[in-house]
């Protein structure tokens, strides 16, 4: 049964990171998690990179998951290279198919001329 009295919502719970609720300053730039951090810091999980931040109002230092620009660039160029290779393969297939179709068309024209 629901209570008739509303429960006031807390402004910040211990599970909510301070950087979601207040202004912060990046204390340490985005960097790869060490093997120890990967096991102990839950923020390392999503990307494998974290940055240390200092929240202004609460004066707390916390870790925040981040994306590495170098890693993002590496993944992007790997994707571009893969797409270039796929495009080259299909271009070769198109040229080969066009040659086969041209030969068939020439053979058909040759047979029509011979039948006259």
N, CA, C and O atoms as CSV, one atom per row, in Angstrom:
chain,resi,resn,atom,element,x,y,z
A,1,UNK,N,N,0.840,-1.177,0.000
A,1,UNK,CA,C,0.000,0.000,0.000
A,1,UNK,C,C,0.886,1.241,0.000
A,1,UNK,O,O,1.898,1.285,0.699
A,2,UNK,N,N,0.516,2.223,-0.763
A,2,UNK,CA,C,1.306,3.441,-0.861
A,2,UNK,C,C,1.038,4.358,0.318
A,2,UNK,O,O,-0.081,4.422,0.827
A,3,UNK,N,N,2.053,5.052,0.739
A,3,UNK,CA,C,1.930,5.996,1.843
A,3,UNK,C,C,1.307,7.288,1.337
A,3,UNK,O,O,1.540,7.701,0.202
A,4,UNK,N,N,0.529,7.904,2.174
A,4,UNK,CA,C,-0.112,9.161,1.797
A,4,UNK,C,C,0.846,10.331,1.889
A,4,UNK,O,O,0.596,11.389,1.312
A,5,UNK,N,N,1.945,10.149,2.614
A,5,UNK,CA,C,2.918,11.222,2.791
A,5,UNK,C,C,4.051,11.057,1.793
A,5,UNK,O,O,4.690,10.005,1.762
A,6,UNK,N,N,4.315,12.066,0.980
A,6,UNK,CA,C,5.419,11.955,0.019
A,6,UNK,C,C,6.760,11.976,0.737
A,6,UNK,O,O,6.947,12.687,1.725
A,7,UNK,N,N,7.676,11.189,0.222
A,7,UNK,CA,C,9.027,11.149,0.770
A,7,UNK,C,C,9.857,12.168,0.010
A,7,UNK,O,O,9.926,12.098,-1.217
A,8,UNK,N,N,10.494,13.120,0.699
A,8,UNK,CA,C,11.299,14.115,-0.020
A,8,UNK,C,C,12.511,13.451,-0.668
A,8,UNK,O,O,13.177,12.606,-0.069
A,9,UNK,N,N,12.773,13.851,-1.889
A,9,UNK,CA,C,13.917,13.304,-2.614
A,9,UNK,C,C,15.190,13.966,-2.118
A,9,UNK,O,O,15.237,15.175,-1.891
A,10,UNK,N,N,16.211,13.154,-1.956
A,10,UNK,CA,C,17.503,13.690,-1.524
A,10,UNK,C,C,18.134,14.437,-2.686
A,10,UNK,O,O,18.001,14.027,-3.839
A,11,UNK,N,N,18.816,15.527,-2.387
A,11,UNK,CA,C,19.420,16.331,-3.453
A,11,UNK,C,C,20.593,15.606,-4.093
A,11,UNK,O,O,20.814,15.725,-5.298
A,12,UNK,N,N,21.342,14.860,-3.301
A,12,UNK,CA,C,22.417,14.057,-3.869
A,12,UNK,C,C,22.600,12.823,-3.010
A,12,UNK,O,O,22.724,12.908,-1.788
A,13,UNK,N,N,22.613,11.685,-3.661
A,13,UNK,CA,C,22.815,10.433,-2.950
A,13,UNK,C,C,24.269,10.036,-3.092
A,13,UNK,O,O,24.942,10.489,-4.017
A,14,UNK,N,N,24.769,9.197,-2.195
A,14,UNK,CA,C,26.167,8.781,-2.303
A,14,UNK,C,C,26.467,8.040,-3.604
A,14,UNK,O,O,27.611,8.036,-4.056
A,15,UNK,N,N,25.447,7.406,-4.220
A,15,UNK,CA,C,25.690,6.668,-5.453
A,15,UNK,C,C,25.742,7.580,-6.683
A,15,UNK,O,O,26.246,7.167,-7.727
A,16,UNK,N,N,25.236,8.798,-6.580
A,16,UNK,CA,C,25.262,9.727,-7.708
A,16,UNK,C,C,26.601,10.458,-7.735
A,16,UNK,O,O,26.977,11.093,-6.750
A,17,UNK,N,N,27.320,10.376,-8.845
A,17,UNK,CA,C,28.605,11.085,-8.927
A,17,UNK,C,C,28.403,12.594,-8.812
A,17,UNK,O,O,27.418,13.144,-9.305
A,18,UNK,N,N,29.348,13.243,-8.158
A,18,UNK,CA,C,29.216,14.689,-7.948
A,18,UNK,C,C,29.269,15.460,-9.266
A,18,UNK,O,O,28.696,16.545,-9.363
A,19,UNK,N,N,29.949,14.918,-10.287
A,19,UNK,CA,C,30.067,15.651,-11.545
A,19,UNK,C,C,28.743,15.723,-12.301
A,19,UNK,O,O,28.613,16.520,-13.231
A,20,UNK,N,N,27.760,14.909,-11.924
A,20,UNK,CA,C,26.445,14.996,-12.553
A,20,UNK,C,C,25.583,16.077,-11.915
A,20,UNK,O,O,24.592,16.516,-12.499
A,21,UNK,N,N,25.962,16.501,-10.718
A,21,UNK,CA,C,25.127,17.436,-9.973
A,21,UNK,C,C,25.716,18.836,-9.862
A,21,UNK,O,O,24.986,19.793,-9.604
A,22,UNK,N,N,27.026,18.969,-10.053
A,22,UNK,CA,C,27.662,20.267,-9.820
A,22,UNK,C,C,28.798,20.487,-10.808
A,22,UNK,O,O,29.163,19.589,-11.567
A,23,UNK,N,N,29.344,21.685,-10.787
A,23,UNK,CA,C,30.474,22.013,-11.655
A,23,UNK,C,C,31.706,21.266,-11.185
A,23,UNK,O,O,31.860,20.966,-10.001
A,24,UNK,N,N,32.586,20.969,-12.139
A,24,UNK,CA,C,33.814,20.257,-11.791
A,24,UNK,C,C,34.962,20.732,-12.662
A,24,UNK,O,O,34.764,21.353,-13.706
A,25,UNK,N,N,36.173,20.422,-12.203
A,25,UNK,CA,C,37.396,20.742,-12.931
A,25,UNK,C,C,38.142,19.433,-13.151
A,25,UNK,O,O,38.223,18.602,-12.247
A,26,UNK,N,N,38.686,19.248,-14.351
A,26,UNK,CA,C,39.449,18.039,-14.642
A,26,UNK,C,C,40.816,18.173,-13.986
A,26,UNK,O,O,41.604,19.045,-14.352
A,27,UNK,N,N,41.097,17.303,-13.011
A,27,UNK,CA,C,42.364,17.345,-12.289
A,27,UNK,C,C,43.443,16.554,-13.017
A,27,UNK,O,O,44.620,16.909,-12.960
A,28,UNK,N,N,43.047,15.486,-13.699
A,28,UNK,CA,C,43.991,14.665,-14.452
A,28,UNK,C,C,43.318,14.284,-15.764
A,28,UNK,O,O,42.194,13.783,-15.772
A,29,UNK,N,N,44.012,14.523,-16.869
A,29,UNK,CA,C,43.437,14.277,-18.189
A,29,UNK,C,C,43.106,12.798,-18.387
A,29,UNK,O,O,43.555,11.938,-17.630
A,30,UNK,N,N,42.329,12.531,-19.395
A,30,UNK,CA,C,41.897,11.179,-19.728
A,30,UNK,C,C,43.107,10.296,-20.015
A,30,UNK,O,O,43.965,10.647,-20.825
A,31,UNK,N,N,43.167,9.155,-19.347
A,31,UNK,CA,C,44.275,8.228,-19.537
A,31,UNK,C,C,43.813,6.795,-19.362
A,31,UNK,O,O,42.764,6.535,-18.773
A,32,UNK,N,N,44.607,5.866,-19.880
A,32,UNK,CA,C,44.269,4.443,-19.803
A,32,UNK,C,C,44.319,3.973,-18.355
A,32,UNK,O,O,45.190,4.383,-17.587
A,33,UNK,N,N,43.385,3.117,-17.994
A,33,UNK,CA,C,43.349,2.553,-16.643
A,33,UNK,C,C,44.484,1.550,-16.477
A,33,UNK,O,O,44.783,0.775,-17.386
A,34,UNK,N,N,45.110,1.576,-15.308
A,34,UNK,CA,C,46.110,0.557,-14.994
A,34,UNK,C,C,45.380,-0.751,-14.709
A,34,UNK,O,O,44.158,-0.760,-14.556
A,35,UNK,N,N,46.119,-1.854,-14.637
A,35,UNK,CA,C,45.470,-3.138,-14.369
A,35,UNK,C,C,44.809,-3.130,-12.995
A,35,UNK,O,O,43.758,-3.742,-12.805
A,36,UNK,N,N,45.427,-2.433,-12.034
A,36,UNK,CA,C,44.829,-2.329,-10.700
A,36,UNK,C,C,43.541,-1.513,-10.756
A,36,UNK,O,O,42.529,-1.902,-10.173
A,37,UNK,N,N,43.581,-0.374,-11.463
A,37,UNK,CA,C,42.388,0.464,-11.582
A,37,UNK,C,C,41.261,-0.271,-12.302
A,37,UNK,O,O,40.092,-0.117,-11.950
A,38,UNK,N,N,41.609,-1.068,-13.306
A,38,UNK,CA,C,40.586,-1.795,-14.060
A,38,UNK,C,C,39.802,-2.736,-13.158
A,38,UNK,O,O,38.621,-2.993,-13.394
A,39,UNK,N,N,40.466,-3.251,-12.120
A,39,UNK,CA,C,39.799,-4.176,-11.202
A,39,UNK,C,C,39.078,-3.456,-10.078
A,39,UNK,O,O,38.098,-3.977,-9.546
A,40,UNK,N,N,39.539,-2.270,-9.703
A,40,UNK,CA,C,39.004,-1.611,-8.510
A,40,UNK,C,C,38.120,-0.403,-8.801
A,40,UNK,O,O,37.263,-0.064,-7.984
A,41,UNK,N,N,38.306,0.247,-9.931
A,41,UNK,CA,C,37.539,1.461,-10.241
A,41,UNK,C,C,36.442,1.097,-11.244
A,41,UNK,O,O,36.750,0.762,-12.388
A,42,UNK,N,N,35.173,1.155,-10.841
A,42,UNK,CA,C,34.098,0.761,-11.761
A,42,UNK,C,C,34.002,1.644,-13.006
A,42,UNK,O,O,33.496,1.196,-14.035
A,43,UNK,N,N,34.474,2.879,-12.933
A,43,UNK,CA,C,34.408,3.781,-14.089
A,43,UNK,C,C,35.317,3.324,-15.230
A,43,UNK,O,O,35.145,3.767,-16.365
A,44,UNK,N,N,36.281,2.444,-14.946
A,44,UNK,CA,C,37.174,1.939,-15.997
A,44,UNK,C,C,36.462,0.960,-16.925
A,44,UNK,O,O,36.919,0.718,-18.043
A,45,UNK,N,N,35.361,0.405,-16.471
A,45,UNK,CA,C,34.666,-0.633,-17.221
A,45,UNK,C,C,34.217,-0.256,-18.616
A,45,UNK,O,O,34.553,-0.969,-19.562
A,46,UNK,N,N,33.474,0.827,-18.797
A,46,UNK,CA,C,32.905,1.096,-20.120
A,46,UNK,C,C,33.939,1.343,-21.222
A,46,UNK,O,O,33.788,0.824,-22.328
A,47,UNK,N,N,34.976,2.117,-20.945
A,47,UNK,CA,C,35.909,2.494,-22.013
A,47,UNK,C,C,37.344,2.060,-21.763
A,47,UNK,O,O,38.134,1.982,-22.703
A,48,UNK,N,N,37.697,1.777,-20.515
A,48,UNK,CA,C,39.090,1.474,-20.192
A,48,UNK,C,C,39.917,2.725,-19.975
A,48,UNK,O,O,41.134,2.644,-19.808
A,49,UNK,N,N,39.270,3.886,-19.976
A,49,UNK,CA,C,39.944,5.162,-19.760
A,49,UNK,C,C,39.184,5.940,-18.693
A,49,UNK,O,O,37.955,5.895,-18.639
A,50,UNK,N,N,39.928,6.660,-17.838
A,50,UNK,CA,C,39.299,7.500,-16.815
A,50,UNK,C,C,40.038,8.824,-16.727
A,50,UNK,O,O,41.199,8.945,-17.118
A,51,UNK,N,N,39.323,9.816,-16.198
A,51,UNK,CA,C,39.948,11.085,-15.851
A,51,UNK,C,C,39.555,11.399,-14.419
A,51,UNK,O,O,38.447,11.083,-13.985
A,52,UNK,N,N,40.474,12.026,-13.684
A,52,UNK,CA,C,40.194,12.410,-12.305
A,52,UNK,C,C,39.621,13.818,-12.331
A,52,UNK,O,O,40.171,14.717,-12.966
A,53,UNK,N,N,38.508,13.994,-11.632
A,53,UNK,CA,C,37.860,15.299,-11.586
A,53,UNK,C,C,37.715,15.759,-10.147
A,53,UNK,O,O,37.628,14.949,-9.224
A,54,UNK,N,N,37.689,17.074,-9.972
A,54,UNK,CA,C,37.454,17.681,-8.659
A,54,UNK,C,C,36.163,18.480,-8.746
A,54,UNK,O,O,36.037,19.401,-9.554
A,55,UNK,N,N,35.213,18.117,-7.906
A,55,UNK,CA,C,33.933,18.819,-7.886
A,55,UNK,C,C,34.081,20.097,-7.078
A,55,UNK,O,O,34.730,20.113,-6.032
A,56,UNK,N,N,33.472,21.169,-7.574
A,56,UNK,CA,C,33.665,22.495,-6.983
A,56,UNK,C,C,32.988,22.637,-5.624
A,56,UNK,O,O,33.634,23.047,-4.660
A,57,UNK,N,N,31.719,22.311,-5.529
A,57,UNK,CA,C,30.973,22.574,-4.295
A,57,UNK,C,C,31.320,21.596,-3.182
A,57,UNK,O,O,31.529,22.006,-2.040
A,58,UNK,N,N,31.382,20.305,-3.505
A,58,UNK,CA,C,31.611,19.302,-2.460
A,58,UNK,C,C,33.093,19.042,-2.198
A,58,UNK,O,O,33.430,18.357,-1.232
A,59,UNK,N,N,33.984,19.571,-3.033
A,59,UNK,CA,C,35.437,19.394,-2.901
A,59,UNK,C,C,35.833,17.913,-2.924
A,59,UNK,O,O,36.807,17.514,-2.285
A,60,UNK,N,N,35.071,17.106,-3.665
A,60,UNK,CA,C,35.376,15.680,-3.760
A,60,UNK,C,C,36.171,15.404,-5.027
A,60,UNK,O,O,35.948,16.034,-6.061
A,61,UNK,N,N,37.100,14.456,-4.939
A,61,UNK,CA,C,37.821,13.961,-6.110
A,61,UNK,C,C,37.200,12.628,-6.503
A,61,UNK,O,O,37.047,11.733,-5.672
A,62,UNK,N,N,36.847,12.505,-7.772
A,62,UNK,CA,C,36.243,11.274,-8.267
A,62,UNK,C,C,36.820,10.940,-9.629
A,62,UNK,O,O,37.462,11.772,-10.271
A,63,UNK,N,N,36.584,9.710,-10.060
A,63,UNK,CA,C,36.946,9.284,-11.400
A,63,UNK,C,C,35.718,9.357,-12.286
A,63,UNK,O,O,34.592,9.132,-11.841
A,64,UNK,N,N,35.960,9.680,-13.556
A,64,UNK,CA,C,34.887,9.759,-14.542
A,64,UNK,C,C,35.357,9.028,-15.790
A,64,UNK,O,O,36.467,9.268,-16.266
A,65,UNK,N,N,34.533,8.147,-16.321
A,65,UNK,CA,C,34.882,7.434,-17.539
A,65,UNK,C,C,34.977,8.426,-18.697
A,65,UNK,O,O,34.190,9.369,-18.780
A,66,UNK,N,N,35.939,8.211,-19.584
A,66,UNK,CA,C,36.114,9.117,-20.723
A,66,UNK,C,C,36.552,8.315,-21.939
A,66,UNK,O,O,36.892,7.137,-21.832
A,67,UNK,N,N,36.541,8.963,-23.085
A,67,UNK,CA,C,36.955,8.320,-24.326
A,67,UNK,C,C,38.263,8.945,-24.783
A,67,UNK,O,O,38.395,10.168,-24.821
A,68,UNK,N,N,39.218,8.110,-25.127
A,68,UNK,CA,C,40.526,8.584,-25.559
A,68,UNK,C,C,40.456,9.054,-27.010
A,68,UNK,O,O,39.981,8.327,-27.882
A,69,UNK,N,N,40.929,10.265,-27.260
A,69,UNK,CA,C,40.927,10.807,-28.623
A,69,UNK,C,C,41.855,9.999,-29.528
A,69,UNK,O,O,41.549,9.792,-30.702
A,70,UNK,N,N,42.978,9.547,-28.993
A,70,UNK,CA,C,43.927,8.756,-29.787
A,70,UNK,C,C,43.294,7.430,-30.188
A,70,UNK,O,O,43.394,7.009,-31.340
A,71,UNK,N,N,42.642,6.774,-29.229
A,71,UNK,CA,C,41.990,5.502,-29.522
A,71,UNK,C,C,40.846,5.688,-30.512
A,71,UNK,O,O,40.668,4.871,-31.415
A,72,UNK,N,N,40.071,6.754,-30.349
A,72,UNK,CA,C,38.973,7.034,-31.278
A,72,UNK,C,C,39.513,7.257,-32.694
A,72,UNK,O,O,38.931,6.764,-33.660
A,73,UNK,N,N,40.616,7.992,-32.821
A,73,UNK,CA,C,41.212,8.229,-34.138
A,73,UNK,C,C,41.709,6.920,-34.746
A,73,UNK,O,O,41.548,6.687,-35.944
A,74,UNK,N,N,42.314,6.068,-33.919
A,74,UNK,CA,C,42.812,4.776,-34.396
A,74,UNK,C,C,41.656,3.917,-34.914
A,74,UNK,O,O,41.763,3.317,-35.983
A,75,UNK,N,N,40.564,3.855,-34.172
A,75,UNK,CA,C,39.398,3.072,-34.587
A,75,UNK,C,C,38.799,3.651,-35.865
A,75,UNK,O,O,38.393,2.902,-36.755
A,76,UNK,N,N,38.741,4.976,-35.961
A,76,UNK,CA,C,38.200,5.619,-37.160
A,76,UNK,C,C,39.022,5.263,-38.393
A,76,UNK,O,O,38.461,4.887,-39.422
A,77,UNK,N,N,40.355,5.379,-38.302
A,77,UNK,CA,C,41.191,5.102,-39.466
A,77,UNK,C,C,41.192,3.618,-39.816
A,77,UNK,O,O,41.335,3.261,-40.985
A,78,UNK,N,N,41.034,2.756,-38.825
A,78,UNK,CA,C,40.903,1.326,-39.113
A,78,UNK,C,C,39.616,1.091,-39.908
A,78,UNK,O,O,39.607,0.319,-40.866
A,79,UNK,N,N,38.542,1.754,-39.510
A,79,UNK,CA,C,37.272,1.642,-40.232
A,79,UNK,C,C,37.416,2.156,-41.663
A,79,UNK,O,O,36.957,1.509,-42.605
A,80,UNK,N,N,38.052,3.319,-41.829
A,80,UNK,CA,C,38.237,3.885,-43.170
A,80,UNK,C,C,39.055,2.926,-44.038
A,80,UNK,O,O,38.709,2.700,-45.197
A,81,UNK,N,N,40.125,2.368,-43.496
A,81,UNK,CA,C,40.948,1.416,-44.244
A,81,UNK,C,C,40.170,0.183,-44.657
A,81,UNK,O,O,40.295,-0.293,-45.785
A,82,UNK,N,N,39.368,-0.331,-43.742
A,82,UNK,CA,C,38.544,-1.500,-44.053
A,82,UNK,C,C,37.557,-1.183,-45.165
A,82,UNK,O,O,37.372,-1.986,-46.080
A,83,UNK,N,N,36.923,-0.023,-45.094
A,83,UNK,CA,C,35.955,0.351,-46.125
A,83,UNK,C,C,36.634,0.564,-47.483
A,83,UNK,O,O,36.051,0.254,-48.521
A,84,UNK,N,N,37.855,1.089,-47.479
A,84,UNK,CA,C,38.595,1.258,-48.740
A,84,UNK,C,C,38.903,-0.110,-49.355
A,84,UNK,O,O,38.782,-0.284,-50.568
A,85,UNK,N,N,39.296,-1.073,-48.533
A,85,UNK,CA,C,39.580,-2.426,-49.038
A,85,UNK,C,C,38.317,-3.072,-49.596
A,85,UNK,O,O,38.350,-3.683,-50.665
A,86,UNK,N,N,37.214,-2.940,-48.882
A,86,UNK,CA,C,35.946,-3.495,-49.361
A,86,UNK,C,C,35.550,-2.831,-50.678
A,86,UNK,O,O,35.099,-3.511,-51.600
A,87,UNK,N,N,35.712,-1.521,-50.775
A,87,UNK,CA,C,35.381,-0.806,-52.011
A,87,UNK,C,C,36.259,-1.283,-53.164
A,87,UNK,O,O,35.773,-1.451,-54.282
A,88,UNK,N,N,37.550,-1.504,-52.904
A,88,UNK,CA,C,38.459,-1.976,-53.951
A,88,UNK,C,C,38.055,-3.367,-54.436
A,88,UNK,O,O,38.072,-3.636,-55.637
A,89,UNK,N,N,37.693,-4.248,-53.509
A,89,UNK,CA,C,37.271,-5.603,-53.890
A,89,UNK,C,C,36.027,-5.536,-54.768
A,89,UNK,O,O,35.958,-6.211,-55.795
A,90,UNK,N,N,35.057,-4.738,-54.378
A,90,UNK,CA,C,33.837,-4.644,-55.173
A,90,UNK,C,C,34.082,-3.945,-56.510
A,90,UNK,O,O,33.412,-4.261,-57.493
A,91,UNK,N,N,35.017,-3.011,-56.568
A,91,UNK,CA,C,35.356,-2.376,-57.846
A,91,UNK,C,C,35.945,-3.407,-58.809
A,91,UNK,O,O,35.621,-3.403,-59.997
A,92,UNK,N,N,36.802,-4.284,-58.304
A,92,UNK,CA,C,37.371,-5.350,-59.140
A,92,UNK,C,C,36.263,-6.286,-59.616
A,92,UNK,O,O,36.245,-6.690,-60.779
A,93,UNK,N,N,35.342,-6.630,-58.719
A,93,UNK,CA,C,34.228,-7.496,-59.113
A,93,UNK,C,C,33.359,-6.840,-60.187
A,93,UNK,O,O,32.907,-7.519,-61.109
A,94,UNK,N,N,33.124,-5.550,-60.082
A,94,UNK,CA,C,32.329,-4.831,-61.085
A,94,UNK,C,C,33.041,-4.857,-62.436
A,94,UNK,O,O,32.398,-5.083,-63.461
A,95,UNK,N,N,34.344,-4.631,-62.456
A,95,UNK,CA,C,35.103,-4.639,-63.713
A,95,UNK,C,C,35.053,-6.029,-64.343
A,95,UNK,O,O,34.846,-6.155,-65.549
A,96,UNK,N,N,35.241,-7.070,-63.534
A,96,UNK,CA,C,35.187,-8.439,-64.064
A,96,UNK,C,C,33.805,-8.757,-64.618
A,96,UNK,O,O,33.686,-9.328,-65.702
A,97,UNK,N,N,32.775,-8.397,-63.892
A,97,UNK,CA,C,31.404,-8.649,-64.347
A,97,UNK,C,C,31.119,-7.880,-65.636
A,97,UNK,O,O,30.468,-8.411,-66.536
A,98,UNK,N,N,31.591,-6.655,-65.736
A,98,UNK,CA,C,31.374,-5.860,-66.945
A,98,UNK,C,C,32.054,-6.507,-68.146
A,98,UNK,O,O,31.499,-6.514,-69.245
A,99,UNK,N,N,33.251,-7.050,-67.944
A,99,UNK,CA,C,33.953,-7.724,-69.044
A,99,UNK,C,C,33.179,-8.953,-69.510
A,99,UNK,O,O,33.068,-9.202,-70.710
A,100,UNK,N,N,32.642,-9.721,-68.560
A,100,UNK,CA,C,31.854,-10.907,-68.920
A,100,UNK,C,C,30.621,-10.489,-69.716
A,100,UNK,O,O,30.302,-11.106,-70.733
A,101,UNK,N,N,29.935,-9.459,-69.268
A,101,UNK,CA,C,28.741,-8.999,-69.977
A,101,UNK,C,C,29.087,-8.450,-71.358
A,101,UNK,O,O,28.342,-8.667,-72.314
A,102,UNK,N,N,30.212,-7.741,-71.470
A,102,UNK,CA,C,30.638,-7.226,-72.782
A,102,UNK,C,C,30.922,-8.378,-73.745
A,102,UNK,O,O,30.538,-8.317,-74.913
A,103,UNK,N,N,31.595,-9.432,-73.261
A,103,UNK,CA,C,31.885,-10.588,-74.114
A,103,UNK,C,C,30.595,-11.262,-74.577
A,103,UNK,O,O,30.479,-11.652,-75.738
A,104,UNK,N,N,29.634,-11.399,-73.676
A,104,UNK,CA,C,28.359,-12.018,-74.050
A,104,UNK,C,C,27.634,-11.172,-75.093
A,104,UNK,O,O,27.062,-11.713,-76.039
A,105,UNK,N,N,27.652,-9.848,-74.927
A,105,UNK,CA,C,26.990,-8.964,-75.894
A,105,UNK,C,C,27.677,-9.044,-77.252
A,105,UNK,O,O,27.003,-9.098,-78.280
A,106,UNK,N,N,29.005,-9.053,-77.270
A,106,UNK,CA,C,29.730,-9.157,-78.543
A,106,UNK,C,C,29.459,-10.497,-79.212
A,106,UNK,O,O,29.313,-10.560,-80.433
A,107,UNK,N,N,29.391,-11.565,-78.429
A,107,UNK,CA,C,29.100,-12.889,-78.985
A,107,UNK,C,C,27.695,-12.920,-79.591
A,107,UNK,O,O,27.484,-13.515,-80.648
A,108,UNK,N,N,26.751,-12.287,-78.928
A,108,UNK,CA,C,25.378,-12.233,-79.433
A,108,UNK,C,C,25.319,-11.457,-80.746
A,108,UNK,O,O,24.662,-11.890,-81.692
A,109,UNK,N,N,26.002,-10.314,-80.809
A,109,UNK,CA,C,26.038,-9.511,-82.040
A,109,UNK,C,C,26.720,-10.295,-83.158
A,109,UNK,O,O,26.270,-10.257,-84.303
A,110,UNK,N,N,27.810,-11.012,-82.834
A,110,UNK,CA,C,28.529,-11.803,-83.842
A,110,UNK,C,C,27.624,-12.892,-84.422
A,110,UNK,O,O,27.633,-13.125,-85.630
A,111,UNK,N,N,26.848,-13.555,-83.571
A,111,UNK,CA,C,25.939,-14.604,-84.045
A,111,UNK,C,C,24.833,-14.019,-84.917
A,111,UNK,O,O,24.425,-14.637,-85.901
A,112,UNK,N,N,24.345,-12.824,-84.559
A,112,UNK,CA,C,23.304,-12.185,-85.373
A,112,UNK,C,C,23.843,-11.816,-86.753
A,112,UNK,O,O,23.148,-11.963,-87.759
A,113,UNK,N,N,25.093,-11.333,-86.791
A,113,UNK,CA,C,25.695,-10.961,-88.079
A,113,UNK,C,C,25.925,-12.210,-88.925
A,113,UNK,O,O,25.706,-12.174,-90.136
A,114,UNK,N,N,26.360,-13.307,-88.318
A,114,UNK,CA,C,26.607,-14.541,-89.067
A,114,UNK,C,C,25.316,-15.136,-89.622
A,114,UNK,O,O,25.333,-15.792,-90.664
A,115,UNK,N,N,24.209,-14.914,-88.938
A,115,UNK,CA,C,22.942,-15.504,-89.395
A,115,UNK,C,C,22.347,-14.760,-90.590
A,115,UNK,O,O,21.406,-15.260,-91.207
A,116,UNK,N,N,22.859,-13.598,-90.929
A,116,UNK,CA,C,22.338,-12.812,-92.055
A,116,UNK,C,C,22.804,-13.380,-93.364
A,116,UNK,O,O,22.466,-12.850,-94.422
